[in-house]
Amino acid sequence: MNLREAEIGKEYLIREISTNDEELDSFLFTLGCYAGEPITVISRKRSGCVVSIKDGRYSIDNALAEAIRI
């Protein structure tokens, strides 16, 4: 299952992130978005969703949400 299919308000553990961009992987790692880390979808919008990772909230687009496997 990917992050686009996640229920709003439910905490999930990230299983893997499958992007083909090393810079994007590195950026996500600095945000705390990596395998084994809990993530929660706060709200969903047409172009993406807002997620909570550690103590931060981030807006991500649908393509990235599909790359995050939970």
MMTF fields as JSON, N, C-alpha, C and O atoms, coordinates in Angstrom:
{
  "mmtfVersion": "1.0.0",
  "mmtfProducer": "UNKNOWN",
  "numBonds": 279,
  "numAtoms": 280,
  "numGroups": 70,
  "numChains": 1,
  "numModels": 1,
  "chainsPerModel": [1],
  "groupsPerChain": [70],
  "chainIdList": ["A"],
  "bondAtomList": [4, 2, 8, 6, 12, 10, 16, 14, 20, 18, 24, 22, 28, 26, 32, 30, 36, 34, 40, 38, 44, 42, 48, 46, 52, 50, 56, 54, 60, 58, 64, 62, 68, 66, 72, 70, 76, 74, 80, 78, 84, 82, 88, 86, 92, 90, 96, 94, 100, 98, 104, 102, 108, 106, 112, 110, 116, 114, 120, 118, 124, 122, 128, 126, 132, 130, 136, 134, 140, 138, 144, 142, 148, 146, 152, 150, 156, 154, 160, 158, 164, 162, 168, 166, 172, 170, 176, 174, 180, 178, 184, 182, 188, 186, 192, 190, 196, 194, 200, 198, 204, 202, 208, 206, 212, 210, 216, 214, 220, 218, 224, 222, 228, 226, 232, 230, 236, 234, 240, 238, 244, 242, 248, 246, 252, 250, 256, 254, 260, 258, 264, 262, 268, 266, 272, 270, 276, 274],
  "bondOrderList": [1, 1, 1, 1, 1, 1, 1, 1, 1, 1, 1, 1, 1, 1, 1, 1, 1, 1, 1, 1, 1, 1, 1, 1, 1, 1, 1, 1, 1, 1, 1, 1, 1, 1, 1, 1, 1, 1, 1, 1, 1, 1, 1, 1, 1, 1, 1, 1, 1, 1, 1, 1, 1, 1, 1, 1, 1, 1, 1, 1, 1, 1, 1, 1, 1, 1, 1, 1, 1],
  "groupList": [{"groupName": "MET", "atomNameList": ["N", "CA", "C", "O"], "elementList": ["N", "C", "C", "O"], "formalChargeList": [0, 0, 0, 0], "bondAtomList": [1, 0, 2, 1, 3, 2], "bondOrderList": [1, 1, 2], "singleLetterCode": "M", "chemCompType": "L-PEPTIDE LINKING"}, {"groupName": "ASN", "atomNameList": ["N", "CA", "C", "O"], "elementList": ["N", "C", "C", "O"], "formalChargeList": [0, 0, 0, 0], "bondAtomList": [1, 0, 2, 1, 3, 2], "bondOrderList": [1, 1, 2], "singleLetterCode": "N", "chemCompType": "L-PEPTIDE LINKING"}, {"groupName": "LEU", "atomNameList": ["N", "CA", "C", "O"], "elementList": ["N", "C", "C", "O"], "formalChargeList": [0, 0, 0, 0], "bondAtomList": [1, 0, 2, 1, 3, 2], "bondOrderList": [1, 1, 2], "singleLetterCode": "L", "chemCompType": "L-PEPTIDE LINKING"}, {"groupName": "ARG", "atomNameList": ["N", "CA", "C", "O"], "elementList": ["N", "C", "C", "O"], "formalChargeList": [0, 0, 0, 0], "bondAtomList": [1, 0, 2, 1, 3, 2], "bondOrderList": [1, 1, 2], "singleLetterCode": "R", "chemCompType": "L-PEPTIDE LINKING"}, {"groupName": "GLU", "atomNameList": ["N", "CA", "C", "O"], "elementList": ["N", "C", "C", "O"], "formalChargeList": [0, 0, 0, 0], "bondAtomList": [1, 0, 2, 1, 3, 2], "bondOrderList": [1, 1, 2], "singleLetterCode": "E", "chemCompType": "L-PEPTIDE LINKING"}, {"groupName": "ALA", "atomNameList": ["N", "CA", "C", "O"], "elementList": ["N", "C", "C", "O"], "formalChargeList": [0, 0, 0, 0], "bondAtomList": [1, 0, 2, 1, 3, 2], "bondOrderList": [1, 1, 2], "singleLetterCode": "A", "chemCompType": "L-PEPTIDE LINKING"}, {"groupName": "ILE", "atomNameList": ["N", "CA", "C", "O"], "elementList": ["N", "C", "C", "O"], "formalChargeList": [0, 0, 0, 0], "bondAtomList": [1, 0, 2, 1, 3, 2], "bondOrderList": [1, 1, 2], "singleLetterCode": "I", "chemCompType": "L-PEPTIDE LINKING"}, {"groupName": "GLY", "atomNameList": ["N", "CA", "C", "O"], "elementList": ["N", "C", "C", "O"], "formalChargeList": [0, 0, 0, 0], "bondAtomList": [1, 0, 2, 1, 3, 2], "bondOrderList": [1, 1, 2], "singleLetterCode": "G", "chemCompType": "PEPTIDE LINKING"}, {"groupName": "LYS", "atomNameList": ["N", "CA", "C", "O"], "elementList": ["N", "C", "C", "O"], "formalChargeList": [0, 0, 0, 0], "bondAtomList": [1, 0, 2, 1, 3, 2], "bondOrderList": [1, 1, 2], "singleLetterCode": "K", "chemCompType": "L-PEPTIDE LINKING"}, {"groupName": "TYR", "atomNameList": ["N", "CA", "C", "O"], "elementList": ["N", "C", "C", "O"], "formalChargeList": [0, 0, 0, 0], "bondAtomList": [1, 0, 2, 1, 3, 2], "bondOrderList": [1, 1, 2], "singleLetterCode": "Y", "chemCompType": "L-PEPTIDE LINKING"}, {"groupName": "SER", "atomNameList": ["N", "CA", "C", "O"], "elementList": ["N", "C", "C", "O"], "formalChargeList": [0, 0, 0, 0], "bondAtomList": [1, 0, 2, 1, 3, 2], "bondOrderList": [1, 1, 2], "singleLetterCode": "S", "chemCompType": "L-PEPTIDE LINKING"}, {"groupName": "THR", "atomNameList": ["N", "CA", "C", "O"], "elementList": ["N", "C", "C", "O"], "formalChargeList": [0, 0, 0, 0], "bondAtomList": [1, 0, 2, 1, 3, 2], "bondOrderList": [1, 1, 2], "singleLetterCode": "T", "chemCompType": "L-PEPTIDE LINKING"}, {"groupName": "ASP", "atomNameList": ["N", "CA", "C", "O"], "elementList": ["N", "C", "C", "O"], "formalChargeList": [0, 0, 0, 0], "bondAtomList": [1, 0, 2, 1, 3, 2], "bondOrderList": [1, 1, 2], "singleLetterCode": "D", "chemCompType": "L-PEPTIDE LINKING"}, {"groupName": "PHE", "atomNameList": ["N", "CA", "C", "O"], "elementList": ["N", "C", "C", "O"], "formalChargeList": [0, 0, 0, 0], "bondAtomList": [1, 0, 2, 1, 3, 2], "bondOrderList": [1, 1, 2], "singleLetterCode": "F", "chemCompType": "L-PEPTIDE LINKING"}, {"groupName": "CYS", "atomNameList": ["N", "CA", "C", "O"], "elementList": ["N", "C", "C", "O"], "formalChargeList": [0, 0, 0, 0], "bondAtomList": [1, 0, 2, 1, 3, 2], "bondOrderList": [1, 1, 2], "singleLetterCode": "C", "chemCompType": "L-PEPTIDE LINKING"}, {"groupName": "PRO", "atomNameList": ["N", "CA", "C", "O"], "elementList": ["N", "C", "C", "O"], "formalChargeList": [0, 0, 0, 0], "bondAtomList": [1, 0, 2, 1, 3, 2], "bondOrderList": [1, 1, 2], "singleLetterCode": "P", "chemCompType": "L-PEPTIDE LINKING"}, {"groupName": "VAL", "atomNameList": ["N", "CA", "C", "O"], "elementList": ["N", "C", "C", "O"], "formalChargeList": [0, 0, 0, 0], "bondAtomList": [1, 0, 2, 1, 3, 2], "bondOrderList": [1, 1, 2], "singleLetterCode": "V", "chemCompType": "L-PEPTIDE LINKING"}],
  "groupTypeList": [0, 1, 2, 3, 4, 5, 4, 6, 7, 8, 4, 9, 2, 6, 3, 4, 6, 10, 11, 1, 12, 4, 4, 2, 12, 10, 13, 2, 13, 11, 2, 7, 14, 9, 5, 7, 4, 15, 6, 11, 16, 6, 10, 3, 8, 3, 10, 7, 14, 16, 16, 10, 6, 8, 12, 7, 3, 9, 10, 6, 12, 1, 5, 2, 5, 4, 5, 6, 3, 6],
  "groupIdList": [1, 2, 3, 4, 5, 6, 7, 8, 9, 10, 11, 12, 13, 14, 15, 16, 17, 18, 19, 20, 21, 22, 23, 24, 25, 26, 27, 28, 29, 30, 31, 32, 33, 34, 35, 36, 37, 38, 39, 40, 41, 42, 43, 44, 45, 46, 47, 48, 49, 50, 51, 52, 53, 54, 55, 56, 57, 58, 59, 60, 61, 62, 63, 64, 65, 66, 67, 68, 69, 70],
  "secStructList": [7, 5, 4, 4, 4, 7, 7, 5, 6, 7, 3, 3, 3, 7, 7, 3, 3, 7, 7, 1, 7, 2, 2, 2, 2, 2, 2, 2, 2, 2, 2, 6, 7, 1, 6, 6, 7, 3, 3, 3, 3, 3, 3, 3, 7, 1, 1, 3, 3, 3, 3, 3, 3, 6, 6, 3, 3, 3, 3, 3, 3, 2, 2, 2, 2, 2, 2, 3, 3, 7],
  "xCoordList": [0.852, 0.0, 0.902, 1.968, 0.465, 1.241, 0.516, -0.607, 1.165, 0.651, -0.647, -1.437, -0.883, -2.141, -3.341, -4.456, -3.134, -4.222, -4.415, -5.307, -3.604, -3.64, -4.864, -5.369, -5.329, -6.44, -5.923, -4.802, -6.744, -6.385, -6.411, -7.366, -5.347, -5.268, -4.689, -4.454, -4.455, -3.899, -2.386, -1.894, -1.653, -0.187, 0.25, -0.256, 1.187, 1.747, 3.258, 3.844, 3.887, 5.35, 5.747, 5.162, 6.732, 7.227, 8.001, 8.925, 7.631, 8.336, 9.491, 10.588, 9.22, 10.277, 9.881, 8.706, 10.867, 10.65, 11.316, 12.527, 10.522, 11.058, 11.008, 10.085, 12.023, 12.192, 13.463, 14.313, 13.586, 14.79, 15.701, 16.541, 15.541, 16.282, 17.039, 16.424, 18.354, 19.158, 19.028, 19.02, 18.925, 18.764, 17.449, 17.402, 16.392, 15.096, 15.145, 14.609, 15.777, 15.941, 16.699, 16.327, 17.755, 18.551, 17.737, 17.81, 16.964, 16.118, 15.082, 14.876, 14.434, 13.438, 14.071, 13.458, 15.283, 15.992, 16.235, 16.113, 16.576, 16.811, 15.526, 15.574, 14.369, 13.086, 12.677, 11.764, 13.355, 12.99, 12.101, 11.497, 12.011, 11.16, 12.028, 12.628, 12.082, 12.862, 12.239, 11.375, 12.66, 12.079, 12.151, 13.182, 11.03, 10.953, 10.426, 10.158, 10.271, 9.812, 8.287, 7.719, 7.612, 6.154, 5.773, 6.475, 4.646, 4.13, 2.605, 1.983, 2.014, 0.563, 0.077, 0.651, -0.984, -1.604, -2.556, -3.495, -2.312, -3.121, -4.341, -5.454, -4.127, -5.231, -4.863, -3.699, -5.875, -5.666, -6.221, -7.289, -5.475, -5.887, -5.876, -5.417, -6.374, -6.424, -5.023, -4.817, -4.066, -2.723, -1.765, -0.626, -2.194, -1.307, -1.905, -3.124, -1.036, -1.506, -0.525, 0.623, -1.008, -0.188, 0.092, -0.826, 1.377, 1.77, 2.509, 3.084, 2.476, 3.23, 4.339, 4.09, 5.565, 6.744, 7.516, 7.883, 7.761, 8.383, 7.568, 6.38, 8.142, 7.403, 7.047, 6.628, 7.204, 6.935, 5.772, 5.403, 5.202, 4.135, 4.632, 5.21, 4.404, 4.91, 3.834, 3.047, 3.802, 2.895, 3.668, 4.734, 3.132, 3.792, 2.809, 1.599, 3.337, 2.463, 2.1, 2.662, 1.156, 0.655, 1.717, 1.724, 2.611, 3.661, 4.568, 4.928, 4.937, 5.785, 5.006, 5.568, 3.736, 2.906, 2.821, 2.774, 2.802, 2.766, 4.103, 4.143, 5.191, 6.528, 6.808, 7.735, 6.018, 6.216, 5.318, 4.095, 5.937, 5.211, 5.062, 6.023, 3.847, 3.582, 3.052, 2.77],
  "yCoordList": [-1.17, 0.0, 1.239, 1.242, 2.277, 3.511, 4.581, 4.373, 5.715, 6.782, 7.399, 7.919, 7.355, 7.889, 7.083, 7.604, 5.834, 4.953, 4.948, 4.265, 5.69, 5.689, 6.416, 7.351, 5.976, 6.649, 7.918, 7.95, 8.951, 10.201, 9.984, 9.429, 10.43, 10.362, 9.072, 8.986, 8.084, 6.807, 6.794, 7.186, 6.338, 6.288, 4.996, 3.916, 5.12, 3.987, 4.017, 5.063, 2.872, 2.808, 2.774, 2.042, 3.561, 3.58, 2.286, 1.963, 1.55, 0.311, 0.58, 0.045, 1.425, 1.79, 3.039, 3.399, 3.681, 4.833, 4.501, 4.287, 4.459, 4.044, 5.192, 5.295, 6.055, 7.111, 6.795, 6.037, 7.361, 7.168, 8.377, 8.571, 9.186, 10.436, 10.444, 10.523, 10.363, 10.332, 11.611, 11.565, 12.757, 14.023, 14.052, 14.523, 13.555, 13.504, 12.548, 12.858, 11.395, 10.447, 11.085, 10.92, 11.81, 12.482, 13.554, 13.681, 14.324, 15.36, 14.751, 15.255, 13.683, 13.02, 12.484, 12.53, 11.983, 11.474, 12.598, 12.382, 13.785, 14.908, 15.34, 15.89, 15.09, 15.398, 14.333, 14.547, 13.193, 12.083, 11.078, 10.234, 11.15, 10.252, 9.131, 9.275, 8.006, 6.849, 5.592, 5.673, 4.441, 3.158, 2.976, 3.223, 2.539, 2.303, 3.474, 3.332, 4.628, 5.837, 5.946, 5.678, 6.336, 6.52, 7.766, 8.778, 7.664, 8.771, 8.766, 7.706, 9.953, 10.09, 11.075, 12.152, 10.707, 11.627, 12.52, 12.032, 13.824, 14.794, 15.217, 15.278, 15.506, 15.881, 15.539, 15.308, 15.515, 15.178, 16.304, 16.851, 16.637, 17.654, 17.038, 15.91, 17.768, 17.238, 16.945, 15.936, 17.822, 17.673, 16.903, 16.654, 16.519, 15.791, 15.646, 15.591, 15.583, 15.44, 16.104, 16.39, 16.333, 16.879, 15.731, 15.045, 15.528, 14.424, 14.956, 16.044, 14.164, 14.467, 13.431, 12.227, 13.932, 13.089, 13.683, 14.857, 12.872, 13.35, 14.515, 14.337, 15.691, 16.837, 17.851, 18.964, 17.49, 18.431, 18.009, 16.835, 18.98, 18.734, 19.18, 20.258, 18.343, 18.62, 18.335, 17.401, 19.133, 18.922, 18.189, 18.637, 17.077, 16.312, 16.099, 16.033, 15.994, 15.799, 14.326, 13.46, 14.056, 12.697, 11.728, 10.563, 12.189, 11.302, 10.822, 9.646, 11.719, 11.337, 10.46, 9.528, 10.749, 9.938, 8.5, 7.561, 8.323, 6.977, 6.265, 5.034, 7.003, 6.409, 5.962, 5.186, 6.443, 6.073, 4.888, 5.018, 3.732, 2.496, 2.331, 2.495, 2.004, 1.816, 0.421, 0.077],
  "zCoordList": [0.0, 0.0, 0.0, 0.616, -0.691, -0.685, 0.126, 0.587, 0.29, 1.15, 0.623, 1.412, -0.679, -1.229, -0.766, -0.724, -0.421, -0.004, 1.509, 2.011, 2.235, 3.7, 4.237, 3.616, 5.388, 6.069, 6.742, 7.249, 6.741, 7.399, 8.913, 9.455, 9.582, 11.032, 11.594, 12.8, 10.768, 11.234, 11.023, 9.964, 12.042, 11.947, 11.264, 11.57, 10.345, 9.61, 9.735, 10.015, 9.527, 9.447, 7.979, 7.181, 7.639, 6.263, 6.015, 6.761, 4.98, 4.63, 3.681, 3.841, 2.681, 1.733, 0.967, 0.894, 0.408, -0.463, -1.788, -1.849, -2.839, -4.137, -5.136, -5.944, -5.062, -6.059, -6.841, -6.374, -7.997, -8.809, -8.747, -9.625, -7.719, -7.584, -6.253, -5.189, -6.31, -5.089, -4.277, -3.047, -4.953, -4.23, -3.46, -2.323, -4.071, -3.4, -2.214, -1.15, -2.382, -1.274, -0.121, 1.04, -0.439, 0.581, 1.295, 2.517, 0.535, 1.118, 2.056, 3.16, 1.631, 2.471, 3.749, 4.816, 3.644, 4.815, 5.825, 7.03, 5.344, 6.263, 6.967, 8.067, 6.327, 6.958, 7.978, 8.776, 7.946, 8.83, 8.148, 8.81, 6.844, 6.062, 5.488, 4.423, 6.218, 5.778, 6.352, 7.226, 5.879, 6.284, 7.8, 8.426, 8.369, 9.8, 10.6, 11.793, 9.972, 10.659, 10.568, 9.51, 11.661, 11.592, 10.791, 10.809, 10.09, 9.284, 9.383, 9.446, 9.396, 9.5, 8.445, 8.284, 7.724, 6.776, 7.566, 8.196, 7.531, 8.267, 7.45, 7.973, 6.172, 5.29, 3.855, 3.527, 3.019, 1.619, 0.753, 1.028, -0.297, -1.254, -2.646, -2.825, -3.62, -4.975, -5.519, -6.192, -5.23, -5.792, -4.888, -5.283, -3.688, -2.787, -1.405, -1.247, -0.399, 0.966, 1.935, 1.593, 3.134, 4.206, 5.163, 5.611, 5.473, 6.35, 7.565, 7.546, 8.61, 9.823, 9.955, 10.006, 10.007, 10.195, 11.356, 11.332, 12.369, 13.604, 14.138, 14.406, 14.307, 14.83, 13.755, 14.076, 12.483, 11.405, 10.537, 10.489, 9.853, 8.877, 7.516, 7.375, 6.518, 5.177, 4.148, 4.302, 3.11, 1.996, 0.901, 0.478, 0.453, -0.609, -1.755, -1.542, -2.961, -4.108, -4.263, -3.592, -5.154, -5.32, -5.823, -5.426, -6.688, -7.209, -6.087, -6.04, -5.186, -4.063, -3.079, -2.505, -2.886, -1.986, -2.505, -1.711, -3.8, -4.369, -4.222, -4.215, -4.105, -3.958, -2.526, -2.293, -1.564, -0.169, 0.151, 0.2, 0.369, 0.675, 2.163, 2.915, 2.598, 4.025, 4.292, 5.44]
}
